Amino acid sequence: MFHRDPLPLRQILEEVLRDSPLAKKLAYADVPRLWREVVGSPLDRYTIPVEVRDGCLIVHVTSPVWRMELELRKAQLLEQMNHRLSTPLKDLRILLAPPPEQESVHGKK
């Protein structure tokens, strides 16, 4: 009978997940936290990393001015994000998004 030492759980999971769609989602699980780290203050308050789709990070921004700032820093931001991620991003899309609805004194706007 063939007997070998048990494999570490990490190695088993890596082999099982290697080509699964779940692996891609897990690879980008830290994106929101890393995004805040990379952009820093005050930009982190005006941006929301929405999702990673086909290796492209989609970020919503609340102002055209901040959108322009991010576009100018796009290559640098992408490089810094990829430095922190195990699976690199291919691109960064910055989209202007309306601010969330806020309640006024008289109820919703």
C-alpha positions in Angstrom: 0.0 0.0 0.0 1.3 3.5 -0.9 1.5 5.9 2.0 2.7 9.5 1.8 2.7 12.4 4.2 -0.5 14.5 4.3 -0.5 17.6 2.1 -1.0 21.0 3.7 -4.5 22.3 3.4 -3.3 25.5 1.6 -1.7 23.4 -1.1 -4.9 21.3 -1.6 -7.1 24.4 -1.8 -4.7 26.1 -4.3 -4.9 23.0 -6.5 -8.7 22.7 -6.3 -9.3 26.4 -6.8 -6.6 27.1 -9.4 -8.9 27.3 -12.4 -12.2 27.9 -10.8 -14.2 31.2 -11.0 -14.2 31.3 -7.3 -10.4 31.6 -7.3 -10.6 34.9 -9.3 -13.1 36.3 -6.8 -10.9 35.3 -3.9 -7.9 36.9 -5.6 -9.6 40.2 -5.6 -11.3 40.0 -2.2 -8.9 42.6 -0.7 -9.4 45.2 -3.4 -11.7 47.6 -1.4 -9.2 47.7 1.5 -6.2 48.0 -0.8 -7.9 50.7 -2.9 -8.3 52.9 0.3 -4.6 52.2 1.1 -3.4 53.1 -2.4 -5.5 56.3 -3.1 -5.2 57.6 0.5 -7.1 60.5 1.9 -9.1 62.5 0.8 -9.7 60.5 -2.4 -10.8 57.4 -0.5 -13.9 59.3 0.6 -15.0 60.2 -3.0 -14.4 56.8 -4.7 -15.9 53.4 -4.5 -14.2 50.3 -5.9 -17.4 48.6 -7.3 -16.2 45.4 -8.8 -13.5 43.6 -10.8 -14.8 42.4 -14.1 -12.4 40.4 -16.4 -9.4 41.8 -14.6 -10.6 45.4 -14.9 -11.2 47.3 -11.6 -14.3 49.5 -11.9 -14.3 52.5 -9.6 -17.1 55.0 -9.1 -16.2 58.5 -8.3 -18.5 61.3 -7.1 -17.0 64.3 -8.9 -15.6 65.1 -12.3 -12.7 66.8 -10.6 -11.8 63.6 -8.7 -12.3 61.6 -11.8 -9.8 63.7 -13.7 -7.3 63.3 -10.8 -7.7 59.5 -10.9 -7.3 59.4 -14.7 -4.1 61.4 -14.4 -2.8 58.9 -11.8 -4.3 55.8 -13.5 -1.0 54.1 -14.4 0.5 54.8 -11.0 -2.6 53.5 -9.2 -2.8 50.3 -11.3 0.9 49.6 -10.6 0.5 50.1 -6.9 -2.6 47.9 -6.8 -0.9 45.2 -8.7 2.1 45.3 -6.4 -0.2 44.4 -3.6 -2.4 41.8 -5.4 -1.5 38.2 -6.1 -3.5 38.3 -9.4 -2.7 41.5 -11.2 -5.4 43.8 -12.6 -5.4 44.4 -16.4 -7.1 47.8 -16.3 -8.7 50.5 -14.2 -12.0 52.1 -15.3 -13.1 55.3 -13.6 -16.7 56.1 -13.9 -18.6 59.2 -12.7 -21.4 58.0 -10.5 -24.2 60.0 -8.9 -23.9 60.5 -5.2 -26.2 58.3 -3.1 -29.6 59.7 -2.3 -29.5 61.6 1.0 -32.3 62.5 3.2 -33.1 66.1 3.6 -34.9 67.7 6.5 -38.2 67.1 4.6 -37.6 63.5 3.7 -36.0 62.1 0.6 -35.0 64.3 -2.3 
